[in-house]
């Protein structure tokens, strides 16, 4: 596969994983990028449509990094909320067990 096609394919896969909020796929593709990009770049300067394809991949990756940072912040806030209400959740769970789990 030509370099330009590989770059476009990686970009499309990143964007599809982002659209589906598939964090596992994003991690997999990111690891693949860390191997593929040095190998592709070792073939020499980007020529023709490879330059814009690489720029598109870089832009998509930067956008996804920002998405991951936002999701990390959102999850940290959610976990903080759970920790703050831990005693209440535990009391509720213990009370629910004491009543056989019925309303």
DSSP file (Angstrom, degrees, kcal/mol; ACC not computed):
  #  RESIDUE AA STRUCTURE BP1 BP2  ACC     N-H-->O    O-->H-N    N-H-->O    O-->H-N    TCO  KAPPA ALPHA  PHI   PSI    X-CA   Y-CA   Z-CA
    1    1 A X              0   0    0      0, 0.0     5,-0.0     0, 0.0     0, 0.0   0.000 360.0 360.0 360.0 137.7    0.0    0.0    0.0
    2    2 A X     >  -     0   0    0      1,-0.1     4,-2.3     4,-0.0     5,-0.2  -0.274 360.0-114.0 -67.5 156.0    1.3    3.4   -0.9
    3    3 A X  H  > S+     0   0    0      1,-0.2     4,-2.7     2,-0.2     5,-0.2   0.909 115.8  53.3 -59.0 -43.4    2.3    5.8    2.0
    4    4 A X  H  > S+     0   0    0      1,-0.2     4,-2.4     2,-0.2    -1,-0.2   0.917 110.1  47.9 -60.1 -43.0   -0.5    8.2    1.1
    5    5 A X  H  > S+     0   0    0      2,-0.2     4,-2.6     1,-0.2    -1,-0.2   0.889 111.2  50.9 -64.4 -39.9   -3.1    5.5    1.3
    6    6 A X  H  X S+     0   0    0     -4,-2.3     4,-2.5     2,-0.2    -2,-0.2   0.914 110.7  48.6 -64.3 -42.8   -1.7    4.2    4.6
    7    7 A X  H  X S+     0   0    0     -4,-2.7     4,-2.2     2,-0.2    -2,-0.2   0.920 113.3  46.9 -63.6 -43.7   -1.9    7.7    6.1
    8    8 A X  H  X S+     0   0    0     -4,-2.4     4,-2.6    -5,-0.2    -2,-0.2   0.904 111.7  51.6 -64.8 -41.1   -5.4    8.2    4.9
    9    9 A X  H  X S+     0   0    0     -4,-2.6     4,-2.4     1,-0.2    -2,-0.2   0.922 110.2  48.0 -61.7 -45.1   -6.4    4.8    6.2
   10   10 A X  H  X S+     0   0    0     -4,-2.5     4,-2.4     2,-0.2    -1,-0.2   0.902 111.7  50.8 -62.5 -40.7   -5.0    5.5    9.6
   11   11 A X  H  X S+     0   0    0     -4,-2.2     4,-2.5     2,-0.2    -2,-0.2   0.939 110.8  48.0 -62.4 -47.2   -6.8    8.9    9.7
   12   12 A X  H  X S+     0   0    0     -4,-2.6     4,-2.4     1,-0.2    -2,-0.2   0.902 111.6  50.1 -61.1 -41.6  -10.1    7.3    8.8
   13   13 A X  H  X S+     0   0    0     -4,-2.4     4,-2.3     2,-0.2    -1,-0.2   0.908 110.5  49.8 -65.3 -41.1   -9.7    4.6   11.4
   14   14 A X  H  X S+     0   0    0     -4,-2.4     4,-2.3     1,-0.2    -2,-0.2   0.942 113.1  46.0 -60.4 -47.6   -8.8    7.1   14.1
   15   15 A X  H  X S+     0   0    0     -4,-2.5     4,-2.5     1,-0.2    -2,-0.2   0.866 111.9  51.1 -66.8 -35.9  -11.9    9.3   13.3
   16   16 A X  H  X S+     0   0    0     -4,-2.4     4,-1.8     2,-0.2    -1,-0.2   0.907 110.6  48.9 -66.7 -41.0  -14.2    6.2   13.2
   17   17 A X  H  <>S+     0   0    0     -4,-2.3     5,-2.9     2,-0.2    -2,-0.2   0.894 112.2  49.2 -65.1 -38.9  -13.0    5.1   16.6
   18   18 A X  H ><5S+     0   0    0     -4,-2.3     3,-1.7     3,-0.2    -2,-0.2   0.936 108.2  52.8 -64.4 -45.4  -13.5    8.6   17.9
   19   19 A X  H 3<5S+     0   0    0     -4,-2.5    -1,-0.2     1,-0.3    -2,-0.2   0.849 114.8  42.2 -59.5 -34.7  -17.0    8.8   16.5
   20   20 A X  T 3<5S-     0   0    0     -4,-1.8    -1,-0.3    -5,-0.1    -2,-0.2   0.369 107.7-125.7 -91.7   4.8  -17.9    5.5   18.2
   21   21 A X  T < 5 +     0   0    0     -3,-1.7     2,-1.4     1,-0.2    -3,-0.2   0.881  50.8 163.7  49.4  40.8  -16.1    6.5   21.4
   22   22 A X     >< +     0   0    0     -5,-2.9     4,-2.3     1,-0.2    -1,-0.2  -0.686  11.6 174.7 -91.6  85.2  -14.2    3.3   21.0
   23   23 A X  H  > S+     0   0    0     -2,-1.4     4,-2.1     1,-0.2    -1,-0.2   0.816  76.1  55.5 -65.8 -31.9  -11.3    4.0   23.4
   24   24 A X  H  > S+     0   0    0      2,-0.2     4,-2.2     1,-0.2    -1,-0.2   0.935 109.3  46.3 -65.3 -45.9   -9.8    0.5   23.1
   25   25 A X  H  > S+     0   0    0      1,-0.2     4,-2.9     2,-0.2     5,-0.2   0.896 110.0  54.8 -63.6 -39.7   -9.6    0.9   19.3
   26   26 A X  H  X S+     0   0    0     -4,-2.3     4,-2.5     1,-0.2    -1,-0.2   0.915 109.1  47.6 -60.3 -42.4   -8.1    4.4   19.7
   27   27 A X  H  X S+     0   0    0     -4,-2.1     4,-2.2     2,-0.2    -1,-0.2   0.911 112.4  49.4 -63.6 -42.0   -5.4    2.9   21.9
   28   28 A X  H  X S+     0   0    0     -4,-2.2     4,-2.1     2,-0.2    -2,-0.2   0.926 113.0  46.1 -62.9 -45.2   -4.7    0.2   19.5
   29   29 A X  H  X S+     0   0    0     -4,-2.9     4,-2.7     2,-0.2    -2,-0.2   0.883 110.0  54.5 -67.0 -38.2   -4.5    2.6   16.5
   30   30 A X  H  X S+     0   0    0     -4,-2.5     4,-1.8    -5,-0.2    -1,-0.2   0.914 109.5  47.2 -61.8 -42.4   -2.2    4.9   18.5
   31   31 A X  H  X S+     0   0    0     -4,-2.2     4,-0.9     1,-0.2    -1,-0.2   0.895 111.2  51.9 -64.8 -39.0    0.2    2.1   19.2
   32   32 A X  H >X S+     0   0    0     -4,-2.1     4,-3.1     1,-0.2     3,-0.7   0.897 107.1  53.7 -62.7 -40.0    0.0    1.1   15.6
   33   33 A X  H 3X S+     0   0    0     -4,-2.7     4,-2.6     1,-0.2     5,-0.4   0.893 101.0  59.2 -60.4 -40.2    0.9    4.7   14.6
   34   34 A X  H 3< S+     0   0    0     -4,-1.8     4,-0.3     1,-0.2    -1,-0.2   0.763 116.0  34.9 -63.9 -23.2    4.0    4.6   16.9
   35   35 A X  H <X S+     0   0    0     -4,-0.9     4,-1.1    -3,-0.7    -2,-0.2   0.845 120.5  46.2 -92.9 -43.6    5.3    1.7   14.8
   36   36 A X  H  X S+     0   0    0     -4,-3.1     4,-2.8     1,-0.2     5,-0.2   0.890 104.2  58.7 -72.0 -41.3    4.0    2.7   11.4
   37   37 A X  H  X S+     0   0    0     -4,-2.6     4,-3.0     1,-0.2     5,-0.3   0.924 106.2  46.0 -62.1 -47.1    5.0    6.4   11.3
   38   38 A X  H  > S+     0   0    0     -5,-0.4     4,-1.7    -4,-0.3    -1,-0.2   0.904 114.6  50.1 -60.9 -36.7    8.7    6.0   11.8
   39   39 A X  H  < S+     0   0    0     -4,-1.1     4,-0.3     2,-0.2    -2,-0.2   0.919 114.1  43.9 -65.8 -43.1    8.7    3.2    9.2
   40   40 A X  H >< S+     0   0    0     -4,-2.8     3,-1.3     1,-0.2    -2,-0.2   0.911 113.7  50.2 -67.8 -42.4    6.8    5.4    6.7
   41   41 A X  H >< S+     0   0    0     -4,-3.0     3,-1.9     1,-0.3    -1,-0.2   0.797  97.7  68.9 -67.1 -28.2    8.9    8.4    7.4
   42   42 A X  T 3< S+     0   0    0     -4,-1.7    -1,-0.3     1,-0.3    -2,-0.2   0.682  85.3  71.1 -65.4 -15.9   12.1    6.4    6.9
   43   43 A X  T <  S-     0   0    0     -3,-1.3    -1,-0.3    -4,-0.3     2,-0.2   0.510 114.3 -99.1 -79.1  -3.0   11.3    6.1    3.2
   44   44 A X    <   -     0   0    0     -3,-1.9    -1,-0.3    -4,-0.1     3,-0.1  -0.648  64.7 -13.7 118.2-175.2   12.1    9.8    2.7
   45   45 A X  S    S-     0   0    0     -2,-0.2     2,-0.3     1,-0.1     5,-0.1  -0.202  73.8 -99.3 -62.3 150.7   10.3   13.2    2.5
   46   46 A X        -     0   0    0      4,-0.1     2,-0.3     5,-0.0    -1,-0.1  -0.563  48.0-168.1 -69.8 131.5    6.5   13.2    2.0
   47   47 A X    >   -     0   0    0     -2,-0.3     3,-2.4    -3,-0.1     4,-0.1  -0.896  43.1 -20.6-124.4 153.5    5.8   13.8   -1.7
   48   48 A X  T >> S-     0   0    0     -2,-0.3     3,-0.8     1,-0.3     4,-0.5  -0.260 132.8  -3.3  56.9-128.3    2.7   14.7   -3.7
   49   49 A X  H 3> S+     0   0    0      1,-0.2     4,-1.8     2,-0.2    -1,-0.3   0.520 119.0  82.1 -75.3  -6.1   -0.5   13.9   -1.8
   50   50 A X  H <> S+     0   0    0     -3,-2.4     4,-2.8     2,-0.2    -1,-0.2   0.887  86.1  56.9 -66.6 -37.7    1.5   12.3    1.1
   51   51 A X  H <> S+     0   0    0     -3,-0.8     4,-2.5     1,-0.2     5,-0.2   0.960 110.7  40.7 -59.6 -54.3    2.2   15.8    2.6
   52   52 A X  H  X S+     0   0    0     -4,-0.5     4,-2.3     1,-0.2    -1,-0.2   0.859 114.7  53.9 -62.8 -33.7   -1.5   16.7    3.0
   53   53 A X  H  X S+     0   0    0     -4,-1.8     4,-2.0     2,-0.2    -2,-0.2   0.915 110.3  46.2 -66.2 -41.8   -2.3   13.1    4.1
   54   54 A X  H  X S+     0   0    0     -4,-2.8     4,-2.7     2,-0.2    -2,-0.2   0.914 111.5  51.8 -64.9 -42.6    0.3   13.3    6.8
   55   55 A X  H  X S+     0   0    0     -4,-2.5     4,-2.5     1,-0.2    -2,-0.2   0.895 109.7  50.3 -61.1 -40.1   -1.0   16.8    7.8
   56   56 A X  H  X S+     0   0    0     -4,-2.3     4,-2.4     2,-0.2    -1,-0.2   0.892 110.8  48.8 -64.6 -40.0   -4.6   15.3    8.0
   57   57 A X  H  X S+     0   0    0     -4,-2.0     4,-2.6     2,-0.2    -2,-0.2   0.921 111.6  49.2 -65.3 -43.8   -3.4   12.5   10.2
   58   58 A X  H  X S+     0   0    0     -4,-2.7     4,-2.5     2,-0.2    -2,-0.2   0.925 112.1  48.6 -61.5 -44.2   -1.5   14.8   12.5
   59   59 A X  H  X S+     0   0    0     -4,-2.5     4,-2.3     1,-0.2    -2,-0.2   0.915 112.4  48.1 -63.1 -43.4   -4.6   17.1   12.8
   60   60 A X  H  X S+     0   0    0     -4,-2.4     4,-2.4     2,-0.2    -1,-0.2   0.909 111.8  50.1 -63.4 -41.8   -6.8   14.1   13.5
   61   61 A X  H  X S+     0   0    0     -4,-2.6     4,-2.3     2,-0.2    -2,-0.2   0.907 110.6  49.0 -65.1 -41.8   -4.4   12.8   16.1
   62   62 A X  H  X S+     0   0    0     -4,-2.5     4,-1.9     2,-0.2    -1,-0.2   0.909 111.3  50.2 -63.1 -41.4   -4.2   16.2   17.9
   63   63 A X  H  X S+     0   0    0     -4,-2.3     4,-2.0     1,-0.2    -2,-0.2   0.906 111.0  49.1 -61.6 -42.0   -8.0   16.4   17.9
   64   64 A X  H  X S+     0   0    0     -4,-2.4     4,-2.7     2,-0.2    -2,-0.2   0.856 106.0  56.1 -69.1 -35.1   -8.2   12.9   19.4
   65   65 A X  H  X S+     0   0    0     -4,-2.3     4,-2.3     2,-0.2    -1,-0.2   0.925 108.6  48.3 -60.0 -42.7   -5.6   13.8   22.1
   66   66 A X  H  X S+     0   0    0     -4,-1.9     4,-2.3     2,-0.2    -2,-0.2   0.901 110.8  50.9 -64.1 -40.5   -7.9   16.7   23.1
   67   67 A X  H  X S+     0   0    0     -4,-2.0     4,-2.5     2,-0.2    -2,-0.2   0.910 110.6  49.1 -62.0 -42.8  -10.9   14.3   23.1
   68   68 A X  H  X S+     0   0    0     -4,-2.7     4,-2.6     2,-0.2    -2,-0.2   0.895 109.9  51.2 -64.8 -40.1   -9.0   11.9   25.3
   69   69 A X  H  X S+     0   0    0     -4,-2.3     4,-2.2     2,-0.2    -1,-0.2   0.909 111.0  48.3 -64.3 -41.1   -8.0   14.7   27.7
   70   70 A X  H  X S+     0   0    0     -4,-2.3     4,-2.4     2,-0.2    -2,-0.2   0.917 112.9  48.0 -64.1 -42.3  -11.6   15.8   28.0
   71   71 A X  H  X S+     0   0    0     -4,-2.5     4,-2.6     2,-0.2    -2,-0.2   0.891 110.2  52.2 -66.4 -38.8  -12.8   12.3   28.6
   72   72 A X  H  X S+     0   0    0     -4,-2.6     4,-2.4     2,-0.2    -1,-0.2   0.922 111.2  47.2 -61.7 -44.0  -10.1   11.8   31.2
   73   73 A X  H  X S+     0   0    0     -4,-2.2     4,-2.2     2,-0.2    -2,-0.2   0.900 111.7  51.0 -64.0 -40.8  -11.2   15.0   33.0
   74   74 A X  H  X S+     0   0    0     -4,-2.4     4,-2.2     1,-0.2    -2,-0.2   0.927 112.3  45.7 -63.3 -44.5  -14.9   13.9   32.8
   75   75 A X  H  X S+     0   0    0     -4,-2.6     4,-2.9     2,-0.2     5,-0.2   0.880 110.2  53.8 -67.0 -37.7  -14.1   10.5   34.3
   76   76 A X  H  X S+     0   0    0     -4,-2.4     4,-2.2     2,-0.2    -1,-0.2   0.909 110.2  47.9 -62.1 -41.2  -11.9   12.0   37.0
   77   77 A X  H  X S+     0   0    0     -4,-2.2     4,-2.2     2,-0.2    -2,-0.2   0.909 112.0  49.5 -64.9 -41.9  -14.8   14.3   38.0
   78   78 A X  H  X S+     0   0    0     -4,-2.2     4,-2.2     2,-0.2    -2,-0.2   0.929 112.2  47.4 -62.7 -45.9  -17.2   11.3   38.0
   79   79 A X  H  X S+     0   0    0     -4,-2.9     4,-2.6     1,-0.2    -1,-0.2   0.877 109.6  53.9 -64.4 -37.0  -14.9    9.2   40.2
   80   80 A X  H  X S+     0   0    0     -4,-2.2     4,-2.4    -5,-0.2    -1,-0.2   0.916 108.3  49.9 -62.5 -42.4  -14.4   12.2   42.5
   81   81 A X  H  X S+     0   0    0     -4,-2.2     4,-1.4     2,-0.2    -2,-0.2   0.897 110.1  50.1 -62.1 -41.1  -18.2   12.4   42.9
   82   82 A X  H  < S+     0   0    0     -4,-2.2    -2,-0.2     1,-0.2    -1,-0.2   0.913 111.0  49.3 -64.1 -42.0  -18.4    8.7   43.6
   83   83 A X  H >< S+     0   0    0     -4,-2.6     3,-1.3     1,-0.2     4,-0.3   0.899 108.3  53.6 -63.7 -39.9  -15.7    9.0   46.3
   84   84 A X  H 3< S+     0   0    0     -4,-2.4    -1,-0.2     1,-0.3     3,-0.2   0.822 116.8  37.8 -64.3 -30.2  -17.4   12.0   47.9
   85   85 A X  T 3X S+     0   0    0     -4,-1.4     4,-2.5    -3,-0.2    -1,-0.3   0.179  83.0 113.7-106.1  16.2  -20.6   10.0   48.2
   86   86 A X  H <> S+     0   0    0     -3,-1.3     4,-2.8     1,-0.2     5,-0.2   0.906  75.6  50.4 -56.2 -47.2  -19.0    6.6   49.0
   87   87 A X  H  > S+     0   0    0     -4,-0.3     4,-2.6    -3,-0.2    -1,-0.2   0.902 111.3  49.1 -61.7 -40.4  -20.4    6.5   52.6
   88   88 A X  H  > S+     0   0    0      2,-0.2     4,-2.5     1,-0.2    -1,-0.2   0.918 111.5  48.5 -64.3 -43.5  -23.9    7.2   51.3
   89   89 A X  H  X S+     0   0    0     -4,-2.5     4,-2.6     2,-0.2    -2,-0.2   0.917 113.0  48.3 -62.5 -42.8  -23.6    4.5   48.6
   90   90 A X  H  X S+     0   0    0     -4,-2.8     4,-2.7    -5,-0.2     5,-0.2   0.920 111.8  48.9 -64.9 -42.7  -22.3    2.0   51.2
   91   91 A X  H  X S+     0   0    0     -4,-2.6     4,-2.5    -5,-0.2    -1,-0.2   0.914 112.4  48.8 -62.6 -42.1  -25.0    2.8   53.7
   92   92 A X  H  X S+     0   0    0     -4,-2.5     4,-2.5     2,-0.2    -2,-0.2   0.922 112.2  48.2 -62.4 -44.7  -27.7    2.4   51.0
   93   93 A X  H  X S+     0   0    0     -4,-2.6     4,-2.0     2,-0.2    -2,-0.2   0.904 112.9  47.6 -63.8 -41.7  -26.2   -0.9   49.8
   94   94 A X  H  X S+     0   0    0     -4,-2.7     4,-1.9     2,-0.2    -1,-0.2   0.903 113.0  48.5 -67.4 -39.9  -26.1   -2.2   53.4
   95   95 A X  H  X S+     0   0    0     -4,-2.5     4,-0.9    -5,-0.2    -2,-0.2   0.907 110.4  51.7 -65.1 -40.8  -29.6   -1.1   54.1
   96   96 A X  H  <>S+     0   0    0     -4,-2.5     5,-2.5     1,-0.2     3,-0.5   0.875 109.3  50.0 -63.8 -38.1  -30.8   -2.7   50.9
   97   97 A X  H ><5S+     0   0    0     -4,-2.0     3,-1.4     1,-0.2    -1,-0.2   0.866 105.7  57.4 -68.2 -35.5  -29.1   -6.0   51.8
   98   98 A X  H 3<5S+     0   0    0     -4,-1.9    -1,-0.2     1,-0.3    -2,-0.2   0.714 108.0  47.6 -68.2 -20.1  -30.8   -5.9   55.2
   99   99 A X  T ><5S-     0   0    0     -4,-0.9     3,-1.1    -3,-0.5    -1,-0.3   0.143 120.6-104.1-107.8  18.5  -34.2   -5.7   53.6
  100  100 A X  T < 5 -     0   0    0     -3,-1.4    -3,-0.2     1,-0.2    -2,-0.1   0.615  62.1 -77.1  73.2  11.1  -33.7   -8.5   51.2
  101  101 A X  T 3 <S+     0   0    0     -5,-2.5     2,-0.3     1,-0.3    -1,-0.2   0.673  98.3 125.1  76.2  15.5  -33.2   -6.2   48.2
  102  102 A X    <         0   0    0     -3,-1.1    -1,-0.3    -6,-0.3    -3,-0.0  -0.766 360.0 360.0-108.6 157.0  -36.9   -5.5   47.8
  103  103 A X              0   0    0     -2,-0.3    -1,-0.1    -3,-0.1    -3,-0.1   0.449 360.0 360.0 -84.5 360.0  -38.6   -2.1   47.8
